[in-house]
Each structure stands twice: as C-alpha cells, then as structure tokens.
Amino acid sequence: MGWLYRNPTYKEQLENITNKDLGTYGFLGYPVLMAADILLYRAHLVPVGEDQSAHLELSREIVRRFNNFFGEGLLVEPQPLFTATPKVPGIDGRKMSKSYGNALEISEPEESMWQKLRTMKTDPARMRRTDPGDPEKCPVWDLHKVFNHDEGEKTEICAGCKSAGIGCIDCKKKLNAHIQAMMTPVRERRAKYEGKKSMLDEIFADGAERAGKVARETMSAVYPAMGLLSNPKR
C-alpha cells in the first residue's frame, strides 16, 4: 500500500480528477492490476507513456519481491519502451487523458475533433494575433511534433509563431490537416470491421487462445514455486 500511495500518477490524479470518488482500492490498486497483465505474459518491453513509467517501476518492484520469495527468473522484469514523444498534451495543456476529458479520441468524428483543436490552449503570451509567441510553450506545437512529419512546414510554423507571422487558428488548421490525414484510414478500417461481428469474434477468440497459452505456461511455473497445485480449479 505504501508503494501505491507514493505513486506520483496517483497523487496527480487526486489533484486533477474531482468528479469521481478516487478513495477506493479499485483506483489505488490499478498499477497492481496492470502489473498482473504484464507479468502474466512475460513482457520484456512495454510501450508506455512517460506518465506510466512509475506504474511500470512498481511492476518491477513486484517482480523483484516475488522472485526473491519464490525463485529467481520466475517472472520477467519489464522495461519501458518510449516513443519519440513519450508525453502527449491534451487540449487544455495537461497530459492527454480520457479521465481529464481533454483527449482527442480515435472514434470521434472529424468535426468534433476540430472543435476541440480550435479551442485548444496555446502560448499564454499570444493574447492577440500580433503578439509573438514561443512554440516550446505551446501544447499545439507539441502535437505538431507528434502528427506533423513535414519538417519544412514545421520550420515555417515555428518561425511564424515567433514573429507573429502566423495566427494560432492557422497553426491549428495545419495541425488538424495532418491529424485527419492519419485518422481517415483508421476510421475507414474501423467502419469496415464494425459491421463484421463474426470476423471480430474470430479475431478475439484467436487472440485469447494465443494469450491463454502463454498465461498457462507462466502459471505452470508459478503455482508449484508457491507450493500450490499446478492447475487449481479456482
């Protein structure tokens, strides 16, 4: 419990989420549930955002404690796999999180996503269109780093922001174009599968079988080490 209460993500969410009851173990113990999902499948690398690194460190603590009690090598100590942008800002400048209500969601329509981007916070120094700004203080620029792979355009946007040669709405429109270019094939693929329930059922069943095989291998080593039946009915 001490580990969980010291989790910086837990402390941050207590400060930022005020419309939910967070005083439950279901919320506090989420990192332990996450650890179970990771360790059961013997993951060596786990793709996480920067904000989840503390959760993953707890997983490693659990592995070290468990292996110390029951035998070295029983569980794999997972390491984080960060992308080039390990922390993505939401439309209010905080980290993007569905819990904060500031996320751009994969399933939402193009117009809904644009309305969120249009009202997104920018560099507070740019009170007027003629005020110069600093891209490094603007969460919209941080999203450009994620979604905009046109280096020439990013150079122009950066220079335009610093000189007030480009307005924030224009900057957001350019960002939206890149996001929609990425999201369009995703939406099309989603629509394709939404109408094929039997195909989805087959995909889920196949994935469950492959995952179950790995899980059974893990537990066949863990149960005997703990002095339990290798395949308890519960």
trRosetta pair geometry for C-beta under 8 A, 3 or more apart (Angstrom, degrees):
i j d omega theta_ij theta_ji phi_ij phi_ji
1 4 5.6 -56 -151 37 38 112
1 5 6.2 34 154 -18 71 106
1 28 7.8 19 -142 147 78 135
2 5 6.0 -56 -144 38 30 107
2 6 6.4 22 159 -13 64 111
3 6 6.1 -71 -154 40 26 105
3 7 7.1 49 147 -50 62 90
3 58 5.7 124 159 -126 124 104
3 61 6.3 -175 -129 98 146 158
4 7 5.7 -28 -163 -11 38 118
4 10 6.6 84 168 -45 68 162
4 28 5.1 76 154 166 132 93
4 29 6.4 -33 -122 -91 151 51
4 31 6.5 -176 -115 42 85 119
4 32 7.3 -38 -84 -31 120 105
4 58 7.5 68 -84 -131 60 148
5 10 6.9 -114 -137 96 28 150
5 28 7.3 -4 -75 -154 63 120
7 10 4.1 78 80 2 105 110
7 11 7.0 178 92 -9 57 82
7 31 6.2 -168 -105 -23 153 150
7 54 5.4 132 -153 138 78 127
7 55 7.1 48 -148 -79 127 62
7 58 6.7 -19 -94 -53 112 137
8 11 5.5 -54 -149 38 39 112
8 12 6.2 42 153 -22 69 105
8 54 5.3 -172 37 -68 92 164
9 12 5.6 -53 -147 36 32 113
9 13 6.3 29 156 -17 66 107
9 31 7.9 129 60 -65 129 118
9 51 5.8 104 -104 171 111 87
9 52 7.3 40 -78 -99 154 40
9 54 5.4 -175 -13 60 102 129
9 55 6.4 -20 21 -45 151 95
10 13 6.0 -58 -148 38 28 107
10 14 6.5 35 152 -24 63 104
10 27 7.9 123 -131 139 95 91
10 28 6.4 50 -134 -128 137 65
11 14 5.7 -51 -152 29 32 115
11 15 6.9 27 152 -14 62 105
12 15 5.9 -62 -159 37 33 109
12 16 6.1 5 156 -2 70 118
12 51 7.8 -98 64 -150 158 113
13 16 5.8 -68 -133 49 34 98
13 17 5.1 -2 -179 9 78 117
13 22 6.5 168 123 -129 105 153
13 27 8.0 -148 113 175 141 118
13 99 6.8 -8 -136 122 111 151
14 17 7.2 -50 -102 48 15 85
14 22 5.9 -154 -101 91 71 151
16 94 6.8 132 -132 -160 142 161
16 99 7.9 89 107 115 111 105
16 100 5.9 -30 152 -104 125 104
17 20 5.5 -25 157 38 114 105
17 22 6.2 107 89 -54 118 132
17 99 5.6 -41 -90 158 131 110
17 100 7.1 -103 -78 -86 84 61
20 99 7.9 -74 13 -158 146 99
21 24 6.4 67 123 -21 98 107
22 27 4.8 -122 -153 115 67 165
22 28 7.7 109 164 -54 79 75
23 27 7.7 26 9 47 10 129
24 27 5.2 90 65 10 83 95
24 28 6.9 -163 95 1 41 92
25 28 5.2 -61 -131 52 41 106
25 29 4.7 26 171 -11 79 119
26 29 6.6 -45 -113 45 13 99
26 30 7.5 45 154 -61 47 81
27 30 6.1 -21 -166 -28 34 111
29 32 4.7 -40 -174 31 84 118
29 33 6.4 87 129 -21 85 94
30 33 5.6 -55 -152 37 40 112
30 34 6.2 41 152 -20 70 105
30 55 7.8 -50 110 -123 90 126
31 34 5.3 -52 -146 38 36 116
31 35 6.3 44 152 -26 66 100
31 54 7.8 -70 -107 115 144 79
31 55 4.3 -150 -121 -138 103 85
31 58 4.7 42 153 72 135 151
31 59 7.3 -128 173 -49 91 77
32 35 5.4 -46 -149 30 34 115
32 36 6.7 39 150 -22 62 99
32 58 7.4 -84 -72 139 58 127
32 62 7.3 131 -126 -81 75 148
33 36 5.7 -49 -154 29 34 113
33 37 6.8 34 149 -18 63 102
34 37 5.7 -53 -153 34 35 113
34 38 6.5 29 152 -16 67 107
34 55 5.6 4 81 170 152 126
34 59 7.0 -88 108 -69 90 116
35 38 5.8 -60 -149 39 33 108
35 39 5.8 18 162 -12 71 114
35 55 7.8 -148 -54 169 82 82
35 58 6.4 -100 -64 110 128 91
35 59 3.9 180 -115 -108 93 83
35 62 5.1 68 180 34 153 155
36 39 6.2 -59 -132 43 25 101
36 40 5.9 33 166 -30 62 110
37 40 6.4 -52 -144 26 19 113
37 41 7.3 -9 164 6 53 110
38 41 6.9 -91 -169 46 26 91
38 43 5.0 -81 -165 37 79 125
38 46 5.8 -22 -128 -89 126 139
38 56 7.8 121 -81 -123 172 79
38 59 5.5 1 65 -146 144 149
38 78 5.3 -62 165 -24 130 158
39 42 7.2 36 -172 -76 41 40
39 43 7.7 -86 -78 28 26 85
39 59 6.6 -172 -48 -165 102 103
39 62 7.2 -97 -50 102 150 122
39 63 6.5 -174 -109 -83 124 96
39 75 5.0 -5 -160 -155 114 120
39 76 7.0 175 -136 50 67 72
39 78 7.4 -119 -78 -22 65 115
39 218 7.6 139 140 -168 69 147
40 214 7.6 100 137 115 74 95
40 215 5.0 5 167 -119 108 89
40 218 5.6 165 -163 73 49 159
40 219 7.7 2 -142 -48 87 93
41 211 6.6 -46 -99 -149 122 84
41 214 5.1 50 -135 118 72 136
41 215 6.6 -35 -78 -71 69 75
41 218 7.3 -97 -80 -34 21 146
42 75 7.6 -149 -105 -153 72 54
42 76 4.7 88 -156 4 70 132
42 214 6.6 -129 23 179 105 112
42 218 6.0 -166 -41 -88 103 117
43 46 5.4 75 133 -71 138 89
43 76 6.8 -177 63 89 35 129
43 78 5.0 26 96 -107 92 123
44 76 5.9 -75 -84 165 64 138
44 78 6.4 172 -163 -121 15 64
44 79 6.7 -4 160 25 63 93
45 78 6.9 154 -95 -162 11 83
45 79 5.7 -31 -105 71 63 86
45 80 7.6 30 -157 146 69 11
45 81 4.3 61 173 -49 108 122
46 56 5.9 -176 70 -116 136 127
46 59 8.0 52 -1 61 160 162
46 78 4.9 41 -18 168 116 132
46 79 7.3 168 19 79 80 35
46 80 6.1 -50 68 -114 85 46
46 81 6.1 176 73 14 29 93
47 81 4.6 -49 -86 79 58 109
47 82 7.9 139 -145 -88 60 20
47 83 7.3 42 -155 -41 103 92
48 52 3.9 -121 -174 83 118 125
48 53 6.3 153 107 -70 131 56
48 55 7.5 -160 -147 63 148 108
48 56 5.8 -143 0 -41 165 133
48 80 5.2 -75 43 -139 113 99
48 81 7.1 110 15 51 68 61
48 82 7.2 -44 70 -85 66 65
48 86 7.9 32 105 -154 63 97
49 52 5.2 91 56 7 71 102
49 53 8.0 -103 103 -30 45 78
49 82 7.9 78 -136 -126 25 82
49 86 5.6 135 -158 177 53 65
49 87 6.0 101 -179 -94 101 51
49 88 7.0 -85 -127 10 130 87
49 95 7.7 125 146 -167 143 126
50 53 5.8 -26 -165 -15 43 116
50 82 6.9 46 -73 -123 72 122
50 86 3.9 93 -47 130 93 110
50 87 4.2 -41 30 -58 127 98
51 54 7.7 -42 173 17 43 99
51 87 6.5 101 -29 -113 89 95
51 95 5.5 79 -52 -166 146 168
52 55 4.9 -46 -167 35 70 119
52 56 6.2 69 137 -22 83 99
52 80 7.8 153 95 -121 90 119
53 56 5.6 -55 -150 38 37 111
53 57 6.4 43 150 -25 67 101
53 80 5.5 -20 -115 -75 86 158
54 57 5.5 -47 -148 31 35 115
54 58 6.8 40 150 -21 62 99
55 58 5.7 -53 -160 31 35 113
55 59 6.9 40 143 -21 64 100
56 59 5.2 -43 -154 28 43 118
56 60 6.7 43 148 -18 66 98
56 78 6.3 -101 -160 98 101 109
56 79 7.9 71 161 -162 132 18
56 80 5.3 126 89 -71 166 96
57 60 5.6 -49 -153 34 38 112
57 61 6.6 43 147 -22 65 101
58 61 5.4 -48 -149 32 37 116
58 62 6.5 41 151 -21 65 101
59 62 5.7 -53 -153 34 32 113
59 63 6.5 35 149 -21 64 104
59 78 5.7 -14 116 43 134 114
60 63 5.5 -49 -149 33 36 115
60 64 6.4 35 154 -18 66 103
60 77 5.1 57 -132 -158 86 95
60 78 6.7 -124 -72 53 83 65
61 64 5.9 -55 -148 36 30 109
61 65 6.3 26 155 -15 65 109
62 65 5.9 -59 -146 40 29 108
62 66 5.9 26 158 -18 66 112
62 75 7.9 -56 116 110 86 160
63 66 5.9 -59 -142 40 26 108
63 67 6.0 19 163 -13 65 112
63 75 4.6 -138 -132 104 88 119
63 76 7.0 -66 -135 92 141 25
63 77 4.6 173 104 -92 155 72
63 78 7.6 159 -37 5 149 71
64 67 6.1 -57 -140 41 24 106
64 68 6.2 30 157 -25 61 109
64 77 6.9 45 -56 -98 79 122
65 68 5.7 -57 -149 33 27 114
65 69 6.6 21 155 -14 63 107
66 69 6.0 -62 -154 38 30 106
66 70 6.0 -27 170 26 68 113
66 74 6.8 -110 130 77 103 123
66 75 5.6 36 89 13 133 137
67 70 6.7 -78 -125 58 24 77
67 71 6.5 -73 -155 87 62 37
67 72 5.2 63 173 -113 111 42
67 73 6.7 111 -140 6 122 28
67 74 5.5 -178 -106 34 78 94
67 75 5.9 -126 -59 40 98 88
68 72 7.9 41 -83 -76 39 73
70 74 5.7 -16 101 -5 107 163
70 222 7.5 43 136 -149 153 66
70 225 4.4 84 171 144 109 113
70 226 5.8 -26 -121 -75 137 67
71 74 4.9 93 80 -42 93 115
71 225 5.0 -104 14 -145 129 129
74 221 6.0 -176 -142 130 81 113
74 222 6.0 105 179 -96 117 72
74 225 5.7 -90 -107 33 141 176
75 218 7.8 54 -105 -159 71 110
75 222 7.6 48 -62 -93 91 112
82 86 4.2 -24 -156 -88 113 121
83 86 6.1 162 52 -75 66 58
84 145 8.0 -135 122 155 106 102
85 88 6.1 65 140 -76 113 82
85 142 7.7 131 -149 178 121 83
85 145 5.9 145 -92 114 127 107
85 146 4.8 -98 53 -92 173 90
87 95 6.0 -77 -165 -116 96 104
88 95 7.1 82 71 -159 52 70
88 96 4.7 -30 103 16 95 126
88 142 7.3 157 -145 138 49 111
88 143 7.3 69 -161 -98 90 73
88 146 6.1 42 -116 -74 107 156
89 93 5.9 -25 -169 -148 125 30
89 94 7.0 142 -151 84 77 21
89 95 6.5 -87 -113 -111 45 32
89 96 6.1 92 136 -39 17 87
89 139 3.8 -118 114 -147 153 112
89 142 4.9 76 11 81 119 144
89 143 6.8 -96 58 -50 93 88
90 93 7.1 -36 68 32 71 19
90 94 5.5 -9 39 72 112 71
90 95 6.4 49 -13 118 98 25
90 96 3.9 141 -71 -100 78 59
90 97 6.4 -70 -55 18 138 60
90 100 6.1 -166 6 90 172 131
90 102 3.1 75 154 122 139 114
90 103 5.9 -62 -122 -74 108 46
90 104 7.9 179 -139 -13 66 75
90 139 7.6 -24 66 178 34 149
91 102 4.9 -151 39 -166 77 83
91 103 7.9 -116 -4 -33 96 8
91 104 7.2 114 -48 -51 104 85
91 116 5.0 -104 -85 173 156 95
91 117 7.0 -118 -115 -88 111 37
91 119 7.0 49 170 86 124 80
91 120 4.4 -106 -153 -108 80 89
91 121 7.1 120 158 10 54 78
91 139 7.7 158 -135 111 21 139
92 100 7.3 -128 40 148 128 121
92 102 4.6 -88 11 -119 101 138
92 120 7.8 -118 -61 -143 31 65
92 121 5.9 62 -151 -4 36 124
93 121 4.7 -44 -41 72 108 139
93 139 4.7 -151 -110 -33 61 142
94 97 7.4 -51 118 16 109 106
94 100 5.9 -131 89 -170 134 163
94 102 6.2 105 59 51 98 163
95 100 7.6 131 77 0 68 153
96 100 7.7 -149 -163 53 27 124
96 102 6.2 -130 -127 102 56 91
96 103 5.1 95 -178 -107 93 75
96 104 7.2 -45 -144 17 135 77
97 100 4.2 80 71 7 101 104
97 102 6.6 40 48 50 64 93
97 103 6.3 -118 84 -58 15 108
98 101 7.5 40 -179 -72 38 34
98 103 4.9 -32 -80 2 57 150
98 105 7.3 70 -103 -90 101 105
100 103 7.4 117 63 -32 86 84
104 108 7.5 -122 -172 45 56 127
104 113 5.6 62 -150 -139 99 99
104 116 6.2 176 -94 94 81 147
104 117 7.5 35 -94 -59 125 91
104 179 7.2 -63 167 -161 155 145
105 108 4.5 88 71 -13 98 109
105 113 7.9 -138 48 -88 61 96
106 183 7.2 -172 -146 -133 62 102
106 186 6.3 -93 -164 145 103 138
106 190 7.7 150 142 -65 105 149
107 190 7.0 -172 -111 -177 78 163
108 112 4.5 -101 167 87 114 133
108 113 5.6 140 98 -55 112 87
109 112 4.8 94 60 7 81 104
109 113 7.1 -149 96 -5 43 88
110 113 5.8 -61 -151 37 31 110
110 114 6.3 30 154 -20 67 106
110 180 5.7 48 -132 -118 112 115
110 183 7.4 158 -94 94 83 134
111 114 5.7 -54 -148 35 33 111
111 115 6.5 36 154 -22 65 102
112 115 5.8 -52 -151 31 31 112
112 116 6.9 31 151 -17 62 103
113 116 5.8 -55 -157 34 35 112
113 117 6.5 30 150 -15 67 106
113 176 7.4 145 119 -137 99 96
113 179 6.8 -148 151 122 137 136
113 180 7.6 158 86 -78 138 85
113 183 7.5 142 -10 6 175 176
114 117 5.6 -56 -146 40 36 109
114 118 5.9 44 154 -30 69 105
114 176 5.4 52 -111 -140 86 142
115 118 5.6 -47 -142 29 30 117
115 119 6.8 9 164 -1 61 107
116 119 6.7 -75 -155 46 26 93
116 120 6.7 52 147 -59 63 94
117 120 5.3 -29 -154 -15 38 124
117 140 7.7 95 -162 -120 86 102
117 172 5.1 153 150 -171 100 109
117 175 6.4 -166 -160 93 136 116
117 176 5.3 168 84 -77 163 103
117 179 7.6 -171 -70 25 148 154
118 169 7.1 24 -143 -128 77 86
118 172 6.1 132 -101 134 43 151
120 139 6.7 -122 167 87 113 110
120 140 5.8 126 108 -76 130 97
120 172 6.6 159 41 -115 114 126
121 124 7.8 -10 -177 -68 104 76
121 139 6.1 54 80 30 90 122
122 126 5.7 -42 113 57 120 127
122 133 7.1 -38 151 -138 110 157
122 138 4.9 -1 -164 -138 67 108
122 139 7.4 -124 -108 40 36 74
122 140 5.5 -17 -106 1 85 124
122 168 4.7 -89 -51 -132 168 134
122 171 7.7 101 -119 71 133 139
123 126 4.8 78 77 -1 96 105
123 133 4.0 135 59 -158 150 115
123 134 5.6 147 -130 49 144 66
123 135 7.4 -81 -52 -88 130 21
123 137 4.6 79 -120 91 94 101
123 138 4.2 -55 -45 -71 84 98
123 161 7.4 111 2 -179 140 119
124 127 7.7 20 169 -64 54 77
124 137 7.4 -81 21 144 77 123
125 131 6.2 -160 139 153 73 126
125 132 7.6 -23 124 91 120 57
125 133 5.7 154 77 -118 102 68
125 134 6.6 57 35 8 139 93
125 137 7.2 60 6 88 110 146
126 131 4.7 171 -130 88 51 113
126 132 7.5 -105 -92 111 88 17
126 133 4.2 -22 -54 -75 117 117
126 138 8.0 19 8 -90 130 123
126 161 7.8 -70 -72 -162 143 86
126 164 7.8 164 -125 -105 101 89
126 168 6.1 137 122 -53 145 120
127 131 5.5 79 39 -14 67 158
128 131 4.9 110 55 -16 74 101
129 164 7.1 105 145 -169 53 103
129 167 4.9 -27 -138 -108 97 109
129 168 7.9 -123 -111 7 65 84
130 164 5.3 53 -168 174 36 149
131 164 6.0 162 82 -97 20 125
132 161 7.4 93 -167 145 64 51
132 162 5.6 19 -169 177 109 37
132 163 6.0 -20 -114 -119 108 10
132 164 4.6 -90 -78 -36 59 94
133 137 7.3 -134 178 62 89 105
133 138 6.4 46 157 -51 131 131
133 161 4.6 -65 69 173 105 93
133 162 6.7 -96 69 -85 54 36
133 164 7.3 113 -3 -79 77 69
133 168 7.9 81 -26 -75 160 96
134 137 4.5 54 86 13 106 110
134 138 7.1 168 90 -19 56 95
134 161 7.4 152 -84 132 3 115
134 162 7.0 53 -99 -100 46 80
135 138 5.4 -70 -149 35 39 115
135 141 3.9 136 -172 -112 88 161
135 157 7.4 97 -102 124 135 90
135 158 5.0 -59 -20 -125 157 76
135 161 5.0 107 -63 76 90 154
135 162 7.2 -56 -16 -50 94 87
136 141 6.9 -84 -72 95 26 148
138 141 4.3 83 81 2 101 107
138 142 7.2 -167 101 -9 56 82
138 161 7.2 -113 6 -159 155 150
139 142 5.1 -45 -151 30 46 119
139 143 6.7 47 151 -19 69 97
140 143 5.8 -53 -157 34 36 109
140 144 6.7 44 143 -24 64 99
140 168 7.1 134 18 -158 165 89
140 171 5.9 87 133 125 140 119
140 172 6.0 -76 -141 -86 138 78
140 175 6.1 -123 -173 -36 92 160
141 144 5.2 -43 -152 27 40 118
141 145 6.9 48 148 -24 63 95
141 157 7.5 169 -113 129 88 120
141 158 7.5 85 -136 -95 124 78
141 161 7.3 -31 -77 -43 125 171
141 171 7.8 -37 -71 177 72 135
142 145 5.7 -45 -160 24 37 116
142 146 7.2 31 145 -15 62 102
143 146 5.5 -53 -154 35 43 112
143 147 5.9 0 163 12 77 112
143 175 5.7 60 104 -158 114 134
143 179 7.7 -13 164 -68 118 120
144 147 6.7 -76 -129 55 26 82
144 148 4.3 -20 -164 21 72 130
144 154 5.9 144 154 -116 122 100
144 157 6.5 -146 -141 95 163 158
144 171 7.8 -66 -61 -180 133 96
144 174 7.8 23 -109 106 112 105
144 175 5.6 -91 -79 -100 80 102
144 178 7.6 89 -131 45 62 153
145 148 7.3 -13 -54 48 14 89
145 154 7.9 89 -87 -136 54 140
147 175 6.6 86 73 -162 129 77
147 178 4.5 130 136 119 101 115
147 179 5.1 -14 -165 -77 159 70
147 182 6.2 -115 -146 -3 98 145
148 153 6.5 -111 -179 89 123 118
148 154 5.6 143 117 -72 125 104
148 157 8.0 18 133 9 169 153
148 174 7.3 34 -102 139 137 98
148 175 6.6 -79 -48 -113 118 63
148 178 4.6 -108 -88 -74 70 174
149 178 7.6 155 10 -151 69 127
150 153 3.9 35 109 20 119 115
150 154 6.4 155 89 -18 65 84
150 178 7.6 -134 6 -94 106 126
151 154 5.6 -55 -145 38 34 112
151 155 6.4 39 154 -23 65 102
152 155 5.8 -52 -153 31 31 112
152 156 6.7 29 151 -15 63 105
153 156 5.6 -55 -152 37 36 112
153 157 6.2 37 151 -21 69 105
153 174 6.7 -172 170 -173 126 134
154 157 5.5 -50 -143 36 34 112
154 158 6.2 38 156 -22 65 105
155 158 5.8 -54 -148 35 29 112
155 159 6.4 23 156 -12 63 108
156 159 5.9 -59 -147 41 29 107
156 160 5.9 29 156 -21 65 113
156 166 7.8 92 142 -41 83 144
157 160 5.6 -58 -143 40 27 113
157 161 6.3 31 157 -23 64 104
157 166 6.3 -81 -135 65 57 163
157 171 5.8 106 -153 -124 111 94
157 174 6.5 -148 -88 81 129 156
158 161 6.0 -53 -150 30 26 110
158 162 6.7 19 155 -13 61 109
159 162 5.9 -61 -150 39 31 108
159 163 6.1 6 161 2 68 116
159 165 7.0 -8 122 40 79 134
160 163 6.2 -70 -139 51 27 95
160 164 7.8 -71 171 103 58 7
160 165 4.0 -102 -138 77 72 96
160 166 3.2 43 149 -1 133 112
160 171 7.6 -178 94 -77 121 101
161 164 7.7 23 -172 -75 26 33
161 165 8.0 -59 -23 45 20 75
161 166 6.2 -43 -61 62 54 102
161 171 6.7 49 -78 -84 105 144
166 170 5.0 -120 -172 84 90 130
166 171 5.8 105 133 -58 118 90
167 170 4.8 97 59 7 79 103
167 171 7.0 -139 100 -6 43 88
168 171 5.4 -52 -149 36 35 115
168 172 6.3 35 152 -20 67 105
169 172 5.6 -54 -147 37 33 112
169 173 6.4 38 152 -25 65 102
170 173 5.6 -49 -148 30 32 114
170 174 6.7 32 153 -17 63 102
171 174 6.0 -56 -157 34 31 110
171 175 6.6 31 148 -17 65 106
172 175 5.4 -52 -148 37 36 114
172 176 6.1 41 152 -24 67 104
173 176 5.6 -51 -146 34 31 114
173 177 6.6 38 152 -25 62 100
174 177 5.8 -48 -154 27 33 114
174 178 7.0 27 152 -13 62 103
175 178 6.0 -62 -158 37 35 107
175 179 6.3 31 150 -18 70 108
176 179 5.6 -55 -144 38 34 110
176 180 6.1 30 159 -17 68 108
177 180 6.1 -57 -145 39 26 107
177 181 6.4 31 154 -24 61 106
178 181 5.6 -49 -147 31 32 115
178 182 6.7 27 154 -14 62 105
179 182 5.9 -63 -158 39 33 107
179 183 5.9 20 153 -15 70 116
180 183 5.5 -60 -133 44 34 106
180 184 6.0 51 164 -42 68 96
181 184 6.4 -34 -143 9 23 114
182 185 7.7 -72 180 35 32 94
182 186 7.1 21 141 -11 66 119
183 186 5.1 -66 -154 43 47 117
183 187 5.9 46 153 -24 81 103
184 187 5.9 -55 -147 34 29 108
184 188 6.4 28 155 -18 64 107
185 188 5.4 -52 -144 37 37 115
185 189 6.2 37 157 -19 68 104
186 189 5.9 -55 -148 37 28 108
186 190 6.3 31 151 -21 63 107
187 190 5.6 -53 -147 35 32 114
187 191 6.3 32 155 -20 65 105
188 191 5.8 -54 -149 35 30 110
188 192 6.5 36 150 -26 62 105
189 192 5.5 -49 -151 29 34 118
189 193 6.7 19 157 -8 65 106
190 193 6.3 -67 -153 42 29 99
190 194 6.2 40 152 -37 67 106
191 194 5.6 -45 -143 19 32 118
191 195 7.5 17 167 -8 59 102
192 195 7.3 -83 -178 35 25 96
192 196 7.3 -8 148 2 62 122
193 196 5.6 -78 -149 47 45 104
193 199 6.8 -118 -140 91 80 121
193 200 6.0 103 175 -72 102 104
196 199 4.0 3 143 25 116 120
196 200 6.3 134 100 -20 75 87
197 200 5.6 -57 -149 38 35 112
197 201 6.2 39 153 -23 68 104
198 201 5.6 -49 -148 33 33 115
198 202 6.6 35 152 -19 63 103
199 202 5.7 -54 -154 34 33 112
199 203 6.5 34 150 -19 66 104
200 203 5.6 -53 -148 35 35 112
200 204 6.2 32 155 -17 67 106
201 204 5.9 -55 -146 39 29 110
201 205 6.1 29 155 -20 64 109
202 205 5.7 -55 -143 37 29 111
202 206 6.2 29 157 -19 64 107
203 206 5.9 -57 -149 36 27 110
203 207 6.3 24 155 -15 63 109
204 207 5.8 -58 -147 40 30 109
204 208 6.1 31 155 -21 66 108
205 208 5.7 -53 -145 36 29 112
205 209 6.4 30 155 -21 63 105
206 209 5.8 -54 -150 33 30 111
206 210 6.5 24 156 -13 64 106
207 210 6.0 -58 -148 39 32 106
207 211 6.0 27 156 -15 67 110
208 211 5.8 -57 -142 42 29 109
208 212 5.9 34 156 -26 65 110
209 212 5.6 -52 -143 34 27 114
209 213 6.7 35 155 -26 60 100
210 213 5.9 -47 -154 24 32 114
210 214 7.2 26 151 -11 61 102
211 214 6.0 -59 -158 37 37 107
211 215 6.2 35 148 -20 70 110
212 215 5.4 -55 -143 39 34 114
212 216 6.1 36 158 -22 68 104
213 216 6.0 -53 -149 33 27 109
213 217 6.7 29 152 -19 61 105
214 217 5.7 -55 -154 33 33 113
214 218 6.5 34 151 -20 66 104
215 218 5.7 -54 -152 34 33 112
215 219 6.3 20 157 -10 67 110
216 219 6.0 -60 -142 44 31 104
216 220 6.1 39 157 -29 66 106
217 220 5.8 -51 -146 28 27 114
217 221 7.3 17 156 -9 58 103
218 221 6.4 -72 -169 38 32 101
218 222 6.1 19 149 -16 71 117
219 222 5.1 -57 -133 42 41 111
219 223 5.7 45 169 -27 76 102
219 230 7.9 122 131 -175 81 60
219 231 7.9 94 120 -99 115 60
220 223 6.7 -35 -130 27 21 109
220 224 7.7 14 167 -4 49 105
220 230 5.6 33 -140 -171 66 105
220 231 7.5 -2 -100 -65 79 86
221 224 7.0 -68 -161 40 29 100
221 225 6.4 23 154 -17 64 118
222 225 5.8 -68 -152 39 31 112
222 226 6.3 17 159 -11 69 112
223 226 6.0 -69 -151 42 28 103
223 228 4.4 -92 -164 81 80 101
223 229 6.2 -42 169 91 131 38
223 230 4.9 146 85 -121 134 37
223 231 7.3 -169 34 -49 173 33
223 232 6.9 -177 -136 -10 135 97
224 227 7.5 45 -174 -75 35 20
224 228 7.2 -106 -73 59 24 59
224 230 5.6 2 -50 -84 94 88
228 232 6.0 -52 165 -38 112 127
229 232 4.5 120 65 -70 112 77
